[in-house]
């Protein structure tokens, strides 16, 4: 992290100012396994508190850490009773079935390239590129991911790089060029910059 921060400060004055304001912090990572991806699916399109509540209720039913067997033993009614939509329940079931059949193999992910991981994870219903990007960053600890579809990163770039509109992916790629090979860490600081009150 120290090496990444030094590189980012040197390569981008805008980011340097953000890092100075936020100070040295550590990214938190989860283990690269079935449980983490199931959690990511539950958290999609929900705000923090609601997501945590639903996740806790679901984990209490299915067992923690979440496993394919734990999810597959639940009925649709049980899944709905904890606040999961019909759509999300079907995503979790699809993921559990694929893992049980061996199509979705978490032990292979650390050896795969970023693009291969995205392809492997997005075979699951409800797992899009954004979820795969988050998995790469926060569970596989890949340092150079740029989630161009992330609203928070778009907002932060618009704000700090004085853009009139939310940036398009190609604009983001261009701005992020100097951040390589630490684009994940740069994005993490951009997210944090939206949480920190500025004078």
C-alpha positions, 0 to 999 in steps of 0.5 A: 500500500505504501508503494502504491500511495507513493506512486499515486502521489507522484503521478497525479496532483489531483489524487495527491491532494485527496490522499493527503486529505484522507491520510494513510488508510488500509483497504479491507479484503475478504477471502476469495470464496463462495461466501464473498460472491454471495454477499456481493449479490445480496448487497447489489442495489441496496443501501448499506443498512438494508443490505447488512440487515438482509445479509445477517438474516439470510446468513442466520438461515443458510449458515455462515460462511455461506455454502452452496449446500446451505443455500440449496436447502432453502425454499423460495419462501424462506429466502423471501422471508428474509427480504430477498427479492425473487430475482436475487433468490434466483441469482443465489440459487443459480450460483449455488447450483453452478458451484455444486456442479463444479462449473464455478470454481473459486480455487482456480480464481487466484491463478486466472488473469483479471479478464478470465476471472470476469468471464468465469464469474459473469457466467452466474446469473446476476453477476455483472462486470461491476460485481466481478470488478469488486471481487477482483479488488476486494477479495482477489486483491488485484491492484490494477482494476478500474471499475468504469461502471462504478457510479462512485468512481464516476462521481469522484472523477467528475467532482475532482477532475472538474468534469461537467458530466459523468465521465465515459469509460474511455475518459476514465481510462485516460485519466487513470493511465498515470495511476497504473499499476495501482488503479484499484488503490486510486479508486479506493481513495476516490470512494473515500473522498466522497465520504470525507467532508471538505471545507 
